[in-house]
Amino acid sequence: MKKFISSIFILMTMFFLTGCSQADKPAIIFNQRPITTQNVMDMSSVFQPNTRIYYLILMPKTQVSRILDIQIIQKGKNEYLGYSLYMTRTIKLRDEEQKYYTDYFVINERGAYIMKAYSRDNPQKVLAQAEFYVK
């Protein structure tokens, strides 16, 4: 009887501790060079002013809407609870960009920033979010 109960306990533990985790969640990756398949894992979150900041937005689920809204928010300003909207972009995804989008932007001011991506399917919910710094 003890073997039966212990085997049930082990199986239940394996069931709850294994399986899909955060692999299917959207993400934003920053890099100092244009992002390719060779350097996608050379991530960075600290950049110099007036340099290009390359980013990759990964979207494992296909978006119904082909429009992404991107916001860059600067932390530390006193306009609205310490945050101020620095930049916004609206992007129309092409057929080959249904799972990812890559581009770059340039920031001149030093500080801490947050990049958020929203889908037009559900504009109240943040699709992906990441922090980076310009020093």
Secondary structure as UniProt FT lines:
FT   HELIX           2..17
FT   HELIX           22..24
FT   STRAND          27..31
FT   TURN            40..41
FT   STRAND          46..47
FT   TURN            49..50
FT   STRAND          52..58
FT   STRAND          67..80
FT   TURN            81..82
FT   STRAND          83..92
FT   HELIX           95..97
FT   STRAND          100..106
FT   STRAND          111..119
FT   TURN            120..121
FT   STRAND          122..134
//
